[in-house]
């Protein structure tokens, strides 16, 4: 099924993993207003409503105006983003925030939300006409997105994005264009993950390497061997063999090579259909049921808000299903529970179990996860200013700034790279020096996929990142692309497919005894009349010659 319908736990896990990309510099990825001075940084459910009436000009930028003319008028900009109200505060000293606001002649009015409530808050703001000028959302396709477009709740991007080259390179990507609305326009700035669809460190299993060594266990190469390794550690160390807080994260992390395209639309016997309708998907569910019934899978995997990572760090589990690239992010949590034990001495990424043909098919995703949208009543002037700011944040200069600090103060240019003045400072925390950096380093894009420093520092976080980069490089070199057509899936993801809870059904099947294929067939039949059949017809009509 399209991954945009994932539940909140999984979104949080993904973003935590994305933050690890930025921890190479010792910081975390964080995640508009009318003319008033109200900072919406508390727990209120009301956003700073945009009162712009828009301009009469067409939505295609403002020509060749010089920057000093573009930014001559001061603007208050309201932006909704995770925890933005906790780091952008009136009266707080933050030279990075001051630099950005001065550069674009704006005042940022923070509209606070959290990872636990951003979806509900955005829906409430949209329904009540209280959307801020710009806001974070993962609803970049599907029924809700289409409804916002039809009702004029959100504003399209300019037809010509050439004024914003750092953003244009992303809005021009095939799977971003494929997510255009029915009017052919794009309504969001994609929050980029990397410059490729293959993300091998985005899914996987973390396992206690020290316990494997102690018990003389080798890396498994088959699913039966994997079960043996997990069961042995569980019995010998009296711990949970495998913990997880997400069943579809488990599908991708443990059984990805069993059905490499299980979560995506596939062409089966000449017809495009959602991956969950395939026999391969049913086989994965059967394997998950086997793990559960054999006592290997954590019996509490479906408990809301169960913290699987905490169980693993506390030595209560042998292995953890995770976004494995969050290892660098998790170093402080590990160290708190295991003082004196280095994370990468005790934990490793378990190599993927090969597919039946011997290959390792790399986990893939769209080029982006989530995006930034604009209030439908926003003026062209405000949108252009926000786009200019986001374009700079996505540029190499912007990425260097939000990851490493201010040029001259915190780093010096070294060609395309930089010299980080804080590289040898073990306890330096950029987010403490510039609180807004924890927001700006994920506001426009998660990452441009580039590393702007040479080598790795001596800190445990840096050495963990080095290990992650080595694992990823090796998998990218030896692995195969998953058989997924991203353009087809970008389009399919924008369609109503019935709205049924596939993962809720999978959870019931894993814990129950119902015939898996029959249950999935019954579920599909129910969804056909709710929009699934129409979506299948549209995808096959549009992409009948695609594979």
C-alpha positions in Angstrom: 0.0 0.0 0.0 1.3 3.6 -0.5 3.5 4.4 2.4 1.9 7.8 2.9 -0.9 6.1 4.9 1.5 4.9 7.6 0.5 5.4 11.2 2.1 8.0 13.5 4.6 5.7 15.0 6.1 4.9 11.7 6.3 8.5 10.6 8.1 9.3 13.8 10.5 6.4 13.3 11.3 7.5 9.8 12.0 11.0 10.8 14.2 10.0 13.6 16.1 7.9 11.1 16.4 10.9 8.8 17.8 12.9 11.6 20.8 10.6 11.8 21.9 11.9 8.4 22.4 15.3 10.0 24.0 14.1 13.1 27.3 13.9 11.3 27.6 17.6 12.4 26.2 17.0 15.8 22.6 18.2 15.3 19.2 16.8 14.8 16.7 17.4 12.0 13.7 19.1 13.3 11.1 19.5 11.4 3.1 32.2 8.5 1.3 34.8 9.7 -0.7 37.9 9.2 0.6 41.1 10.7 0.0 40.3 14.3 2.7 39.6 16.9 1.2 36.5 18.4 3.6 33.6 18.7 1.7 30.4 18.5 4.2 28.4 20.5 2.0 26.8 23.1 -0.3 23.8 23.0 -3.2 25.7 21.4 -4.9 24.1 18.5 -5.4 27.4 16.6 -2.9 28.4 14.0 -1.8 31.8 13.1 -4.3 32.3 10.3 -3.1 33.8 7.0 -5.1 36.9 6.1 -3.6 37.5 2.7 -6.1 38.1 0.0 -3.6 37.3 -2.8 -2.6 39.5 -5.7 -4.0 39.8 -9.2 -0.8 38.6 -10.9 -0.6 35.1 -12.3 1.0 32.5 -10.1 4.3 32.4 -12.0 6.8 34.4 -9.9 7.8 38.0 -10.1 10.0 38.3 -13.2 13.6 39.6 -12.9 13.3 41.9 -9.9 16.5 42.3 -8.0 16.8 40.8 -4.5 16.8 44.2 -2.9 13.5 45.0 -4.6 12.1 41.5 -3.8 12.8 41.8 -0.1 12.3 45.6 0.4 8.9 45.1 2.2 9.1 43.4 5.6 6.8 40.4 5.9 5.6 38.4 8.8 5.5 34.7 7.8 3.7 32.1 9.8 5.1 28.5 9.5 3.8 25.3 11.2 6.4 22.7 11.9 7.2 20.2 14.5 8.3 21.8 17.8 9.0 25.1 16.0 7.5 27.0 18.9 9.9 25.5 21.4 13.0 26.8 19.6 11.9 30.0 18.0 10.9 32.3 20.9 10.5 36.0 21.2 13.5 37.6 22.9 15.7 34.5 22.5 19.3 35.1 21.3 19.8 33.1 18.1 22.2 34.4 15.5 21.2 31.9 12.9 17.6 32.9 13.1 18.6 36.6 13.0 20.7 36.0 9.9 17.9 34.2 8.1 15.3 36.8 9.0 17.6 39.7 8.0 18.5 38.0 4.8 14.9 37.7 3.6 13.5 40.7 5.6 11.0 38.6 7.4 9.8 37.7 10.9 9.0 34.1 11.4 5.8 33.5 13.4 6.1 29.9 14.7 2.9 27.8 14.8 3.7 24.8 17.0 2.7 21.2 16.5 4.3 17.9 17.4 5.0 14.5 15.9 2.0 13.2 17.7 -0.6 15.7 16.6 0.5 17.4 13.4 -1.9 15.5 11.2 -4.9 16.3 13.3 -4.0 19.9 13.8 -3.5 20.4 10.1 -6.9 19.0 9.3 -8.5 21.2 12.0 -6.8 24.3 10.6 -7.8 23.5 7.1 -11.4 22.8 8.0 -11.7 26.1 10.0 -9.8 28.4 7.7 -6.9 28.8 10.1 -4.0 27.4 8.1 -0.7 29.2 8.5 1.1 30.7 5.5 3.2 27.5 5.1 2.9 24.2 6.8 4.4 20.7 7.1 2.3 17.8 5.8 2.6 14.2 4.6 -0.7 14.4 2.8 1.0 15.1 -0.5 -1.4 12.8 -2.4 -4.6 10.9 -1.8 -8.2 11.9 -0.9 -7.4 14.6 1.6 -4.9 16.3 -0.7 -7.4 16.2 -3.6 -10.1 17.7 -1.4 -7.9 20.6 -0.4 -7.1 21.3 -4.1 -10.7 21.2 -5.1 -11.8 23.5 -2.3 -9.0 26.0 -2.8 -7.6 25.3 0.6 -4.0 25.1 -0.6 -2.1 27.3 -3.2 -0.3 25.8 -6.1 3.4 26.4 -6.7 4.3 28.8 -9.5 4.2 27.4 -13.0 7.7 28.6 -13.5 10.1 27.5 -10.7 13.3 28.7 -12.4 13.8 31.5 -9.9 14.3 28.7 -7.3 16.9 26.4 -8.8 17.6 24.4 -5.6 13.9 23.6 -5.3 13.3 23.2 -9.1 15.7 20.3 -9.3 13.4 18.5 -6.9 10.0 19.6 -8.2 11.2 18.4 -11.7 11.8 14.8 -10.5 9.5 12.3 -12.2 8.0 10.9 -9.0 7.3 14.5 -7.8 5.7 15.4 -11.1 3.8 12.2 -11.0 2.1 13.4 -7.8 0.6 16.5 -9.5 -3.0 17.2 -8.8 -5.8 16.6 -11.4 -5.3 20.2 -12.6 -1.7 19.4 -13.6 -0.3 21.7 -10.9 2.1 20.9 -8.1 1.0 22.0 -4.7 4.0 21.1 -2.4 7.7 21.4 -2.0 9.0 17.9 -1.6 11.1 17.3 1.5 13.9 15.4 0.0 15.4 12.2 1.5 18.3 11.8 -0.8 19.2 12.1 -4.5 18.1 8.5 -5.2 15.2 6.1 -4.6 17.4 3.4 -3.1 17.7 3.8 0.7 19.3 0.6 2.1 19.8 2.0 5.6 16.2 3.1 5.9 15.0 -0.4 7.0 16.8 -3.2 8.7 17.5 -5.1 11.9 19.8 -4.0 14.6 21.2 -6.9 16.7 23.4 -7.3 19.7 26.7 -8.1 18.1 28.3 -8.7 21.5 25.8 -11.4 22.3 26.2 -13.1 18.9 29.9 -13.2 19.5 29.5 -14.5 23.0 27.3 -17.4 21.8 29.3 -18.1 18.7 26.5 -17.2 16.3 27.1 -16.4 12.6 25.1 -14.0 10.4 22.1 -15.9 9.1 21.7 -16.4 5.3 18.2 -17.9 5.3 15.0 -17.1 7.2 15.3 -20.4 9.1 18.8 -19.4 10.2 17.5 -16.0 11.2 14.9 -17.7 13.4 17.5 -19.9 15.0 19.8 -16.9 15.8 17.0 -14.9 17.3 15.6 -17.8 19.3 19.0 -18.8 20.6 19.8 -15.3 21.9 16.4 -15.0 23.4 16.7 -18.2 25.3 20.3 -17.9 26.4 20.1 -14.2 27.5 16.4 -14.4 28.7 15.3 -11.5 26.5 12.7 -10.8 23.7 14.2 -12.2 20.5 12.9 -9.5 18.2 11.1 -6.3 19.1 9.2 -3.9 16.9 6.6 -1.2 17.2 5.4 -1.5 13.6 4.2 -4.5 11.6 4.8 -3.0 8.2 8.2 -1.8 9.3 8.8 -5.5 10.1 7.7 -6.5 6.7 10.2 -4.2 5.0 13.0 -4.8 7.5 12.9 -8.6 7.9 11.2 -9.9 4.8 12.0 -7.3 2.2 13.8 -9.7 -0.1 10.9 -12.2 0.2 8.8 -9.7 -1.8 10.8 -6.6 -2.7 7.9 -4.6 -4.0 5.3 -5.8 -1.5 4.2 -2.3 -0.4 3.9 -0.8 -3.9 1.7 -1.1 -7.0 2.9 -3.9 -9.2 2.1 -5.2 -12.7 0.9 -8.8 -12.2 -0.3 -10.8 -15.2 -0.5 -7.6 -17.2 -2.5 -5.6 -14.7 -1.4 -3.0 -12.2 -2.6 -3.6 -8.6 -1.6 -2.6 -5.1 1.1 -4.8 -3.7 -1.0 -6.0 -0.8 -3.3 -7.8 -3.3 -0.4 -10.1 -4.4 0.3 -13.6 -3.2 3.8 -12.5 -2.3 2.3 -10.1 0.3 0.2 -12.9 1.8 3.4 -14.9 2.1 5.1 -12.2 4.0 2.1 -12.0 6.4 2.4 -15.8 6.9 6.1 -15.4 7.8 5.2 -12.7 10.3 2.6 -14.9 11.9 5.2 -17.6 12.2 7.5 -15.3 14.0 4.7 -14.2 16.4 3.4 -17.7 17.1 6.9 -19.1 17.6 7.5 -16.5 20.4 10.2 -14.7 18.4 8.3 -11.5 17.6 7.6 -9.3 20.6 4.1 -10.1 21.8 3.5 -6.4 22.5 4.3 -5.2 19.0 0.8 -3.9 18.5 0.5 -2.0 21.8 0.1 1.7 21.1 3.2 3.8 22.0 5.3 0.8 22.8 8.9 2.0 22.8 10.8 -0.8 21.1 14.0 1.2 20.9 14.0 1.6 24.7 13.6 -2.1 25.2 16.5 -2.8 22.9 18.8 -0.1 24.6 17.8 -1.5 28.0 19.0 -5.0 27.1 15.5 -6.4 27.1 15.6 -7.5 23.4 18.2 -9.2 21.2 17.2 -7.4 18.0 15.3 -4.4 16.9 13.3 -3.6 13.7 14.2 -0.1 12.9 15.2 2.6 10.5 18.8 1.6 11.0 20.3 4.9 10.0 19.1 6.3 13.3 22.0 4.5 15.0 23.9 7.8 15.2 20.9 9.5 16.7 20.5 6.8 19.3 24.0 6.9 20.7 23.0 9.2 23.6 20.1 6.9 24.5 22.3 3.8 24.4 25.0 5.5 26.5 22.5 6.4 29.1 21.4 2.8 29.5 24.9 1.2 28.9 27.5 3.5 30.5 31.0 2.6 29.3 29.8 0.4 26.5 30.3 1.8 23.0 27.3 1.4 20.8 29.1 0.2 17.7 31.1 -2.3 19.8 27.8 -3.9 21.0 25.4 -3.4 18.1 25.5 -3.9 14.4 23.2 -4.0 11.3 22.3 -7.5 10.5 23.0 -8.2 6.8 19.8 -8.7 4.8 18.7 -12.3 4.1 19.2 -12.7 0.3 16.2 -13.3 -2.1 15.6 -16.7 -3.6 17.7 -15.6 -6.6 20.6 -14.7 -4.4 20.2 -11.0 -4.8 19.7 -8.3 -2.2 17.0 -5.9 -3.4 17.5 -2.5 -1.9 14.7 -0.9 0.0 13.3 2.0 -2.0 11.1 5.0 -1.5 10.1 8.1 -3.3 12.8 10.8 -3.5 10.9 12.6 -0.7 8.8 12.0 2.4 6.4 14.8 3.3 6.3 18.3 1.9 5.5 22.0 2.6 2.2 23.4 1.4 0.8 26.9 1.3 -2.4 28.5 2.5 -4.8 28.9 -0.4 -5.4 32.6 0.4 -1.7 33.4 0.5 -0.5 36.3 -1.7 2.0 35.7 -4.5 4.3 38.1 -2.6 4.4 36.0 0.5 4.7 32.7 -1.3 7.6 34.1 -3.4 9.4 35.2 -0.2 8.9 31.8 1.5 10.0 30.0 -1.7 13.2 32.1 -1.8 14.0 31.2 1.8 13.3 27.5 1.2 15.4 27.6 -1.9 18.3 29.0 0.0 17.9 26.5 2.8 18.0 23.7 0.2 21.1 25.2 -1.5 24.7 24.1 -0.6 25.3 27.3 1.3 22.1 26.8 3.2 22.8 23.2 3.9 26.3 24.0 5.2 24.8 26.7 7.5 22.0 24.6 9.0 24.3 21.7 9.6 27.5 23.4 10.7 26.6 27.0 11.7 27.6 30.4 10.4 30.4 30.8 7.9 33.5 32.4 9.5 32.2 31.8 13.0 31.7 28.0 12.9 33.3 26.9 9.7 35.5 28.0 6.8 35.0 27.3 3.2 37.3 24.8 1.6 36.2 24.6 -2.0 33.0 22.6 -2.2 33.8 21.3 1.4 34.2 23.1 4.7 36.5 23.0 7.7 34.3 22.6 10.7 35.8 24.6 13.6 34.0 22.5 16.2 35.0 19.1 14.8 37.3 18.3 17.7 34.9 19.6 20.4 33.5 16.5 21.9 30.5 18.2 23.6 29.7 20.9 21.1 26.0 21.1 20.3 25.0 23.4 17.4 21.4 23.3 18.5 22.3 24.8 21.9 24.3 27.6 20.2 21.6 28.2 17.5 18.3 26.7 18.7 16.6 27.3 15.3 19.2 25.1 13.6 17.2 22.0 14.8 14.2 23.3 12.8 15.9 24.8 9.7 17.9 21.7 9.0 14.7 19.9 8.1 12.3 22.6 7.2 13.0 22.8 3.4 14.6 19.3 2.8 15.7 16.5 5.1 19.0 16.3 3.2 20.6 16.9 -0.1 22.5 13.6 0.3 25.9 15.3 0.4 28.5 15.4 3.1 30.4 18.7 3.3 33.3 17.7 5.6 36.2 15.3 5.0 36.7 12.4 7.3 35.0 11.7 10.6 35.5 13.2 14.0 36.5 11.2 17.1 33.2 11.3 18.8 31.1 8.2 19.1 28.4 9.8 17.1 30.8 10.5 14.2 32.3 7.0 14.4 28.8 5.5 14.3 28.0 7.6 11.3 31.2 6.3 9.6 30.0 2.8 10.2 26.6 3.6 8.7 28.1 5.2 5.7 30.3 2.2 5.1 27.4 -0.2 5.3 25.3 1.9 3.0 28.1 2.3 0.4 28.6 -1.5 0.4 24.9 -2.2 -0.1 24.6 0.4 -2.9 27.5 -1.2 -4.6 26.4 -4.8 -4.4 22.6 -4.6 -4.1 19.9 -4.5 -6.8 17.2 -1.9 -7.3 13.8 -3.1 -6.2 11.3 -3.7 -9.1 9.2 -0.6 -8.4 8.0 2.0 -10.9 8.1 5.2 -8.9 6.2 7.3 -11.5 3.3 4.8 -11.6 3.2 4.7 -7.8 3.4 8.5 -7.5 0.2 8.7 -9.6 -1.5 5.7 -7.9 -0.8 7.3 -4.5 -2.9 10.3 -5.4 -6.0 8.1 -6.0 -8.7 6.9 -3.6 -8.3 3.2 -3.1 -11.1 2.7 -0.6 -9.5 4.0 2.6 -9.4 0.6 4.3 -6.8 -0.1 7.0 -4.6 -2.8 5.5 -2.0 -2.7 8.3 -4.8 -3.0 10.9 -5.9 -6.2 9.0 -2.4 -7.5 8.9 -2.0 -7.0 12.6 -5.1 -9.1 13.2 -3.9 -11.8 10.8 -0.5 -12.0 12.4 -2.1 -12.5 15.8 -4.9 -14.7 14.7 -5.7 -17.9 12.8 -7.9 -16.7 9.9 -6.8 -17.9 6.4 -4.6 -15.1 5.2 -5.3 -15.2 1.5 -9.0 -15.4 2.0 -9.0 -12.5 4.5 -7.0 -10.3 2.1 -9.3 -11.3 -0.8 -12.4 -10.4 1.3 -10.8 -7.1 2.2 -10.0 -6.3 -1.4 -13.6 -7.1 -2.5 -14.9 -4.7 0.2 -12.6 -1.9 -1.0 -13.5 -2.3 -4.7 -16.8 -0.5 -4.4 -15.3 2.2 -2.2 -12.8 3.4 -4.9 -10.3 0.6 -5.3 -11.7 -0.6 -8.6 -11.8 2.9 -10.0 -8.2 3.5 -9.0 -7.1 0.2 -10.6 -8.9 1.1 -13.8 -7.3 4.6 -13.9 -3.8 3.3 -13.3 -4.1 0.6 -15.9 -5.5 3.0 -18.5 -2.8 5.5 -17.9 0.2 3.1 -17.7 -0.9 0.1 -19.7 2.4 0.1 -21.6 4.6 0.7 -18.5 6.2 -2.1 -16.5 
